[in-house]
Amino acid sequence: MNVKFSEDVIPLADLKVNPGRVVRNAAKAHRPVLLTSRGRGVAVMQSVSDYEQAAEERAFMRAVVAGLADLDAGRAISLAQAKARFGLA
């Protein structure tokens, strides 16, 4: 995800004037928008679908990291054991 500072950094005043345009642009571009006040970032806005996708990706990556940590710590079982545990054997 590349930020386009000419499009993705918006003062709060612009959001107040035309919120629909800002929301549509964020959803269409699939990029978050940095909202600023007095030149400083105060919030990030993105479409709900983009937020949900990012949250799912973060959860997946956390699960992968936890699984790799389990393997490194020797907490692993064979496929046959896993199937038996879940009644799939």
C-alpha distances in whole Angstrom, upper triangle without the diagonal:
4,7,10,12,15,13,12,14,17,21,22,25,23,22,26,27,24,22,22,20,18,17,17,15,12,13,13,10,8,7,9,12,13,17,20,23,25,22,21,18,20,17,14,14,12,14,16,15,11,13,15,13,11,15,16,14,15,18,18,17,20,22,22,22,25,27,26,28,31,31,32,34,36,35,35,37,38,37,41,41,37,39,42,41,39,42,41,43
4,6,9,12,11,10,12,16,19,21,24,22,21,25,26,24,22,22,20,17,18,18,15,13,14,14,10,10,8,9,11,13,16,18,22,24,20,20,17,19,18,14,15,14,16,18,18,14,16,18,16,15,18,20,17,18,22,22,20,23,26,25,25,28,30,29,31,34,34,34,37,39,38,38,41,41,40,44,44,41,43,46,44,43,46,44,47
4,6,9,8,6,9,12,16,18,20,18,18,22,22,21,19,20,18,15,16,16,13,11,14,14,10,10,7,8,8,9,13,15,18,20,17,16,14,16,15,12,13,12,15,18,18,14,16,19,18,16,19,21,19,19,23,24,23,25,28,27,27,30,32,31,33,36,37,36,39,41,41,41,43,44,43,47,47,43,45,48,46,45,48,47,49
4,5,5,5,8,11,15,17,19,17,17,21,21,19,19,19,16,14,16,16,12,11,14,14,10,12,9,10,9,10,13,15,18,19,16,17,15,17,16,14,14,14,16,20,20,17,18,22,20,19,22,24,23,23,27,27,26,28,31,31,31,34,36,35,36,39,40,40,42,45,44,44,47,48,46,50,50,47,48,52,50,48,51,50,52
4,5,5,5,9,12,15,17,15,16,19,19,18,18,19,17,14,16,17,13,13,16,16,13,14,11,11,9,9,11,12,15,16,13,13,12,15,15,13,14,15,18,21,22,19,20,23,23,21,24,26,25,25,28,29,28,30,33,33,32,35,37,37,38,41,42,42,44,46,46,46,49,50,49,53,52,49,51,54,52,50,54,52,55
4,6,7,9,12,15,16,13,15,18,18,17,17,18,15,13,16,16,12,13,16,16,13,15,13,13,11,11,13,13,16,17,14,15,15,17,17,15,16,16,19,22,23,20,22,25,25,23,26,29,27,28,31,32,31,33,36,36,36,39,41,40,41,44,45,45,47,50,49,49,52,53,52,55,55,52,53,57,55,53,56,55,57
4,6,7,11,14,15,12,13,16,16,14,14,15,12,10,12,12,9,9,13,12,10,12,10,10,8,10,11,13,16,17,15,16,14,16,15,13,13,13,15,19,20,17,19,22,22,21,24,26,25,26,29,30,29,31,34,34,34,37,39,39,40,43,44,44,46,49,48,48,50,51,50,53,53,50,51,54,52,50,54,52,55
4,6,10,12,14,12,12,15,16,15,14,15,12,9,11,12,9,8,12,12,9,11,8,7,5,6,8,10,14,16,14,14,11,13,12,10,10,10,13,17,18,15,16,19,19,18,20,23,22,22,26,27,26,28,31,31,31,34,36,36,37,40,41,41,43,46,45,45,47,48,47,51,50,47,48,51,49,48,51,50,53
4,7,10,12,10,11,14,15,14,14,16,14,10,13,14,12,11,15,15,13,14,11,9,6,5,6,7,11,12,10,10,9,11,10,9,10,12,15,19,20,17,18,22,22,20,22,25,24,24,27,29,28,29,33,33,33,35,38,37,38,41,42,42,44,47,46,46,49,50,49,53,52,49,51,54,51,50,53,52,55
4,6,8,6,7,10,11,11,11,13,11,8,11,13,11,11,15,16,14,16,13,11,7,6,5,6,9,11,10,10,9,10,10,10,10,13,15,19,21,19,19,22,23,22,24,27,26,26,29,31,31,32,35,35,35,37,40,40,41,43,45,45,47,49,48,49,51,53,52,55,54,51,52,55,53,51,54,54,57
4,5,5,7,9,10,11,11,14,13,11,13,16,15,14,18,19,18,19,16,14,10,8,5,5,6,8,8,9,9,9,10,11,12,15,18,21,23,21,21,25,26,24,26,29,29,28,31,34,33,34,37,38,37,39,42,42,43,45,47,47,48,51,50,51,53,55,54,57,57,53,55,58,55,53,57,56,59
4,5,5,6,9,10,10,13,13,10,13,16,15,15,18,20,19,20,17,14,11,9,6,6,6,9,10,10,10,9,9,11,11,15,17,20,22,21,20,24,26,24,25,29,29,28,31,33,33,33,37,38,38,39,42,43,43,45,47,47,49,51,50,51,53,55,54,57,56,53,54,57,54,52,56,55,58
4,5,5,6,9,10,13,13,11,14,17,16,17,20,21,21,22,20,17,14,13,9,9,8,10,11,13,13,12,13,15,14,17,20,22,25,24,24,27,29,27,29,32,32,32,34,37,37,37,40,42,41,43,46,46,47,49,51,51,52,55,54,54,57,58,57,61,60,56,58,60,58,56,59,59,62
4,5,5,6,8,11,10,8,12,14,13,14,17,18,18,19,17,16,12,12,9,10,10,12,13,14,14,14,14,14,13,16,18,21,23,22,22,26,27,26,28,31,31,31,33,36,36,36,39,40,40,42,45,45,46,49,50,50,52,54,53,54,56,57,56,59,59,55,56,59,57,55,58,57,60
4,5,5,5,8,8,6,9,12,12,12,15,16,17,18,16,14,10,11,8,10,11,14,14,15,13,13,12,12,11,13,15,17,20,19,19,22,24,23,25,28,28,28,31,33,33,34,37,38,38,40,42,43,44,46,48,48,50,52,51,51,53,55,53,56,56,52,53,56,54,52,55,54,57
4,6,6,9,10,10,11,14,15,15,18,19,20,21,20,17,14,14,11,12,12,14,16,17,16,14,14,15,13,16,17,20,23,22,22,25,27,26,27,30,31,31,33,36,36,37,39,41,41,43,45,46,46,49,51,51,52,55,53,54,56,57,56,59,58,55,56,58,56,54,57,56,60
4,6,9,9,10,12,14,15,16,18,19,20,22,21,19,16,16,13,14,14,16,17,19,18,17,17,17,16,18,19,21,24,24,24,27,29,28,30,33,33,34,36,38,38,39,42,43,44,45,48,49,49,51,53,54,55,57,56,56,58,60,58,61,61,57,58,61,58,56,59,59,62
4,6,6,7,9,10,11,13,15,16,17,19,18,17,14,15,13,15,16,18,19,20,19,18,17,16,14,16,16,19,21,21,22,25,26,26,28,30,31,31,34,36,36,37,40,41,42,43,46,47,47,50,51,52,53,56,54,54,56,57,56,59,58,55,56,58,56,54,57,56,59
4,6,5,6,9,10,11,12,14,15,16,16,14,12,13,12,14,15,18,19,19,17,16,14,14,11,12,13,15,18,18,18,21,23,23,24,27,28,28,30,32,33,34,36,38,38,40,42,43,44,46,48,49,50,52,51,51,53,54,52,55,55,51,52,55,52,50,53,52,56
4,5,5,6,9,10,11,12,14,15,16,15,13,15,14,17,19,22,22,22,20,19,17,16,12,13,12,14,16,17,18,20,22,22,24,26,27,28,30,32,33,34,36,38,39,40,42,43,45,46,48,49,50,53,51,51,52,53,51,54,54,50,51,54,52,49,52,51,54
4,5,5,6,9,10,10,12,14,14,14,12,14,14,16,19,21,21,21,19,19,17,16,13,13,13,16,17,17,18,21,22,23,25,27,27,28,31,32,33,34,37,38,39,41,42,43,45,47,48,49,51,53,51,51,53,54,52,55,55,51,52,55,53,50,53,52,55
4,6,5,6,9,10,11,12,11,10,8,11,10,13,16,18,18,18,16,16,14,12,9,10,10,14,16,15,16,19,20,20,22,24,25,26,28,30,30,32,34,35,36,38,40,40,42,44,45,46,48,50,48,48,50,51,50,53,53,49,50,53,51,48,51,50,54
4,5,5,6,9,10,11,11,10,9,12,12,15,18,21,20,20,17,16,14,12,8,8,7,10,12,12,13,16,17,17,19,22,22,23,25,27,28,29,31,33,34,35,37,38,40,42,43,44,46,48,46,46,47,49,47,50,50,46,47,50,48,45,48,47,50
4,5,5,6,8,10,11,11,11,14,15,18,21,24,23,23,20,20,17,15,11,10,9,12,13,13,15,17,18,18,21,22,23,25,27,28,29,31,33,34,35,37,38,39,41,43,44,45,47,49,47,47,48,49,47,50,50,46,47,50,48,46,48,47,50
4,5,5,6,8,9,10,9,12,13,17,20,22,21,21,18,19,16,14,11,10,9,13,14,13,15,18,18,18,21,23,23,24,27,28,28,30,32,33,34,36,38,38,40,42,43,44,46,48,47,46,48,49,47,50,50,47,47,51,49,46,49,48,51
4,6,5,6,6,6,6,10,12,15,18,21,20,19,16,17,14,10,8,6,6,10,11,9,11,14,14,14,17,19,19,20,23,24,25,26,29,29,30,33,34,35,36,39,40,41,42,44,43,43,45,46,44,47,47,43,44,47,46,43,46,45,48
4,6,5,7,8,10,14,15,19,22,25,23,23,20,20,16,13,10,7,5,8,8,8,10,13,13,14,16,18,18,20,22,23,24,26,28,29,30,32,33,34,36,38,39,40,42,44,42,42,43,44,42,45,45,42,42,45,44,41,44,43,46
4,6,8,11,12,15,17,21,24,27,25,25,22,22,19,16,13,10,9,12,11,10,13,15,15,16,19,20,20,22,24,25,26,28,30,30,32,34,35,36,38,40,41,42,44,46,44,43,45,45,43,46,47,43,44,47,45,43,45,44,47
4,5,8,10,13,16,19,22,25,23,22,20,21,18,14,12,10,10,13,12,10,13,16,15,15,18,19,19,21,23,24,24,27,29,29,30,32,34,34,36,38,39,40,42,44,43,42,44,44,43,46,46,43,43,47,45,43,46,44,47
4,7,10,13,16,19,23,25,23,22,19,20,17,13,11,8,7,10,9,7,10,12,11,11,14,16,15,17,20,20,20,23,25,25,26,29,30,31,32,35,36,37,39,40,39,39,40,41,39,42,43,39,40,43,42,39,42,41,44
4,7,10,13,16,20,22,20,19,16,17,14,10,9,7,8,11,11,8,10,13,12,11,14,16,15,17,20,21,20,22,25,25,26,28,30,30,32,34,35,36,38,40,39,39,41,42,40,44,44,40,41,45,43,41,44,42,45
4,7,10,13,16,19,17,16,12,13,10,6,6,5,8,11,12,9,9,13,13,11,14,16,16,16,19,21,20,22,25,25,26,28,30,30,32,34,35,36,38,40,39,39,41,42,41,44,44,41,42,45,43,41,44,43,46
4,6,10,13,16,14,13,10,11,8,6,5,6,10,13,14,12,12,16,16,15,17,20,19,19,23,24,24,25,28,29,29,31,33,34,35,37,39,39,41,43,42,42,44,46,45,48,48,44,46,48,46,44,48,47,50
4,6,10,13,11,9,6,8,6,5,7,9,13,15,17,15,14,18,19,16,18,22,21,20,23,26,25,26,29,30,29,31,34,34,35,37,39,39,41,43,42,43,45,47,46,49,49,45,47,50,48,46,49,49,51
4,7,10,9,8,6,6,5,6,7,11,14,17,19,17,16,20,21,19,21,24,24,23,26,28,28,28,31,33,32,34,37,37,37,40,42,42,43,46,45,46,48,50,49,52,51,48,50,52,50,48,51,51,54
4,7,6,5,4,5,7,9,11,14,18,20,23,21,20,23,25,22,24,27,27,26,29,31,30,31,34,35,34,36,39,39,39,42,44,44,45,48,47,48,50,52,52,55,54,51,53,55,53,51,54,54,57
4,5,5,7,6,9,12,14,17,21,23,26,24,23,26,28,26,27,30,30,29,31,34,33,33,37,38,37,39,42,42,42,45,47,46,47,50,49,50,53,55,55,58,57,53,55,58,55,54,57,57,60
4,6,8,9,13,15,17,21,24,27,29,27,26,30,31,29,30,33,33,32,34,37,36,36,39,40,39,41,44,44,44,47,49,48,49,52,52,53,56,58,57,61,59,56,58,61,58,57,60,60,63
4,7,9,12,14,16,20,23,26,28,25,25,28,29,27,28,32,31,30,33,35,34,34,38,38,37,39,42,42,42,45,47,46,47,50,50,51,54,56,55,59,58,55,57,59,57,55,59,58,61
4,6,9,12,15,18,22,24,26,24,22,26,27,24,25,29,28,27,30,32,31,31,34,35,34,36,39,39,38,42,43,43,44,47,46,48,51,53,52,56,55,51,54,56,53,52,56,55,58
4,6,8,11,14,18,20,23,20,19,22,23,21,22,25,25,23,26,29,27,28,31,32,31,33,36,36,36,39,40,40,41,44,43,44,47,49,49,52,51,48,50,53,50,49,52,52,55
4,7,10,14,17,19,22,20,18,21,23,20,21,25,24,23,25,28,27,27,31,32,31,32,36,36,36,38,41,40,41,44,43,44,47,49,48,52,50,47,49,52,49,47,51,51,54
4,7,10,14,15,18,16,14,17,19,17,17,21,21,20,22,25,25,25,28,29,29,30,33,34,34,36,38,38,39,42,41,42,44,46,46,49,48,44,46,49,46,44,48,48,51
4,7,10,12,15,12,11,15,16,14,15,18,18,17,20,23,22,23,26,27,27,28,31,32,32,35,36,37,38,40,39,40,42,44,43,46,45,42,44,46,44,42,46,45,48
4,7,9,12,10,9,13,14,13,14,18,18,18,20,22,23,23,26,28,28,29,32,33,33,36,37,38,39,42,40,41,43,44,43,46,45,42,43,46,44,42,45,44,47
4,6,8,7,6,10,11,10,12,15,15,16,18,20,21,22,24,26,26,28,30,31,32,34,36,37,38,40,39,39,41,42,40,44,43,40,41,44,41,39,42,42,45
4,5,5,6,9,10,11,12,14,15,17,18,20,21,23,24,26,27,29,30,32,33,35,36,37,39,41,39,39,40,41,40,43,42,39,40,42,40,38,41,40,43
4,5,5,6,9,10,10,12,14,15,16,18,20,21,23,24,26,27,28,30,31,33,35,36,37,39,37,37,38,39,37,40,40,36,37,40,37,35,38,37,40
4,5,5,6,9,10,11,12,14,15,16,18,20,21,23,24,26,27,29,30,32,33,35,36,38,35,35,36,37,35,38,38,34,35,38,36,33,36,35,38
4,5,5,6,9,10,11,12,14,15,16,18,20,21,22,24,26,27,29,30,32,33,35,36,34,34,36,36,35,38,38,34,35,38,36,34,37,36,39
4,5,5,6,9,10,11,12,14,15,16,18,20,21,22,24,26,27,29,30,32,33,35,33,33,34,36,34,37,37,33,34,37,35,33,36,35,38
4,5,5,6,9,10,11,12,14,15,17,18,20,21,23,24,26,27,29,30,31,33,31,31,32,33,31,34,34,30,31,34,32,29,32,32,35
4,5,5,6,9,10,11,12,14,15,17,18,20,21,23,24,26,27,29,30,32,30,29,31,31,30,33,33,29,30,33,31,29,32,31,34
4,5,5,6,9,10,11,12,14,15,16,18,20,21,22,24,26,27,28,30,29,28,30,31,30,33,33,29,31,34,32,30,33,32,35
4,5,5,6,9,10,11,12,14,15,16,18,20,21,23,24,26,27,29,27,27,29,30,29,32,31,28,29,32,29,28,31,30,33
4,5,5,6,9,10,11,12,14,15,16,18,20,21,23,24,26,27,25,24,26,27,26,29,28,25,26,29,27,25,28,27,30
4,5,5,6,9,10,11,12,14,15,16,18,20,21,23,24,26,24,24,25,26,25,29,28,25,26,29,27,26,29,28,31
4,5,5,6,9,10,11,12,14,15,16,18,20,21,22,24,23,23,25,27,26,29,28,25,27,30,27,26,30,29,32
4,5,5,6,9,10,11,12,14,15,16,18,20,21,23,20,21,22,24,23,26,25,22,24,26,24,23,26,26,29
4,5,5,6,9,10,11,12,14,15,17,18,20,21,19,19,20,22,21,24,23,20,22,25,23,21,25,24,26
4,5,5,6,9,10,11,12,14,15,16,18,20,19,18,21,22,22,25,24,21,24,26,25,24,27,26,28
4,5,5,6,9,10,10,12,14,15,16,18,17,17,20,22,22,25,24,21,23,26,23,23,26,26,28
4,5,5,6,9,10,10,12,14,15,16,14,14,17,18,18,21,20,17,20,22,20,19,23,22,24
4,5,5,6,9,10,11,12,14,15,14,14,16,17,17,21,20,17,20,22,21,20,24,23,25
4,5,5,6,9,10,10,12,14,13,14,17,19,19,23,22,19,22,25,23,23,26,26,27
4,5,5,6,9,10,10,12,11,12,15,17,18,21,19,17,20,22,20,20,24,24,25
4,5,5,6,9,10,11,9,9,12,14,14,18,16,14,17,19,17,18,21,21,22
4,5,5,6,9,10,10,10,13,15,16,19,18,17,20,22,20,21,24,24,25
4,5,5,6,9,8,10,14,16,18,21,19,18,21,23,21,22,26,25,26
4,5,5,6,5,7,10,13,15,18,16,15,18,20,17,19,22,22,23
4,5,5,6,6,9,12,14,17,15,14,18,19,18,20,23,22,23
4,5,8,9,13,15,17,20,19,18,22,23,22,23,26,26,26
4,6,8,12,15,18,20,18,18,21,22,20,23,26,26,26
4,6,9,12,15,17,15,15,19,19,18,21,23,23,23
4,7,11,13,15,13,12,16,17,15,17,20,21,21
4,7,10,12,10,10,13,14,13,15,18,18,18
4,7,8,6,7,10,11,10,13,15,15,14
4,5,5,6,9,10,11,13,14,13,12
4,5,5,6,9,10,11,12,10,10
4,5,5,6,9,10,10,9,7
4,5,5,6,9,10,10,9
4,5,5,6,9,8,9
4,5,5,6,5,5
4,5,5,6,5
4,6,8,8
4,6,8
4,6
4
